Amino acid sequence: MFAYLSQFFRYCGSSSSFAAGHTAVTKFEFQELAVATKNFAPESLLGEGEYGSTFEGCLKSSEQVVAVKQVNKEMIIGVYRSTFLKIHIRSLLHHPNIVDMTGYCIDGNQMYFVHDFMPLGSLTGYLHDKKPLDWNTRMKIAAGAAKGIKYLHDESVIHGNIKPSNILLCEGYHPKLSDILGFKERIPEPDECNQARWQLMIIRQSYRHAPEFYFNLKLTQSFDIYSFGLVLLELISGCMADIKPSLIEWVKCKLVGGEEFTAVADPLLKGHYPEQGLYQTLSLAAECLQIKDVTRPRIGSVVNVLSNLASEIYDPNAIQIDRAGTLTIGKIEKERLTEQWQHIRCFSH
Ligand SMILES: Nc1ncnc2c1ncn2[C@@H]1O[C@H](COP(=O)(O)OP(=O)(O)OP(=O)(O)O)[C@@H](O)[C@H]1O
């Protein structure tokens, strides 16, 4: 992938298109994006995040509906050392479970990333304030998001920012990952300026970071696995990861404290979920949330488990029988789940 880098750095004209691999990324003029978003009007605002604000827009030239994310350039440079590196990495990533980047714009201290517009918005809305998703849709989203992460990891890219607001949904609740920070594996150099920025990120979102990042800023693919484990918990419980004391502690408390594992299921599912599926998802989440990064599963096995779960379509009217032919989860399996969760700890502060 990085063979294209020198080619990219040679690109510096103001014409509108740069070909990277098999696609083109457009370099927009600020004026085009201002027109598209009605001057970044409040009614165009889709949401605000850790790294900037996102606006809905319609490009005059193509009539394409897009999402324009405005980010402070300092933020990009602080993380990547180069705005071009960020654009370049992002422009090469294409997969059915990744939101396509249409283009970018640099204007003074601001950068704008233009992405395909996802009509159903982000997973956050469906988990926490809109109409609840049924079990099958939740599993479809989990499996699709995991496939997006697998693609990134196969390309040696770390997403770095996996959370429900970065899992966007298009028609049919097909999930696509957005806001890919696109890191290579590394431990950021602890120069003063960088250290301060990273620490700011840690403080803002510590509950989503894997323990090794919290302690020594180590960033590997396992970092994504940990964050994804948290998303799995949010999907099945319908709770936010940052509830107090924390979603991890809440789930652990129920499972280790002697309650039935079904106590963590989202009440909005109204009992319409397969016990076996819930059990397996909780077990997978525990594996993803392991304290030691090396003991977390690779994304390939996460995809396998979730693809199986997504393919077992739940019918609320049918009697649920698992693959072993049993109706419910047995005592030994429940003890195994409790044992797994006993070792999970939350590192947020
Ligand atoms: N391509 C898109 N299509 C449709 N809606 C989008 C798109 N990108 C972002 N949004 C909406 O805008 C909201 C804010 O996104 P934004 O990326 O600015 O912040 P965030 O994801 O909450 O946080 P962060 O900056 O840490 O990634 C999202 O929750 C989503 O609802």
The ligand as a Gaussian input file, in Angstrom:
#p B3LYP/6-31G(d) Opt

LIG

0 1
 N      -20.689000       9.386000       6.265000
 C      -21.693000       9.694000       7.103000
 N      -22.978000       9.544000       6.726000
 C      -23.992000       9.845000       7.563000
 N      -23.829000      10.299000       8.822000
 C      -22.568000      10.468000       9.258000
 C      -21.437000      10.186000       8.433000
 N      -20.313000      10.442000       9.148000
 C      -20.719000      10.846000      10.361000
 N      -22.078000      10.889000      10.437000
 C      -22.905000      11.287000      11.588000
 O      -22.268000      12.332000      12.276000
 C      -22.085000      11.966000      13.650000
 C      -20.814000      12.593000      14.155000
 O      -19.736000      11.999000      13.498000
 P      -18.257000      12.431000      13.806000
 O      -17.393000      11.543000      13.001000
 O      -18.103000      13.895000      13.592000
 O      -18.080000      12.193000      15.366000
 P      -18.017000      10.874000      16.221000
 O      -17.991000       9.685000      15.302000
 O      -19.124000      10.929000      17.214000
 O      -16.676000      11.008000      17.017000
 P      -15.161000      10.953000      16.497000
 O      -14.827000      12.330000      16.033000
 O      -14.399000      10.548000      17.684000
 O      -15.090000       9.929000      15.414000
 C      -22.083000      10.431000      13.650000
 O      -22.516000       9.909000      14.870000
 C      -23.075000      10.122000      12.553000
 O      -24.369000      10.128000      13.075000

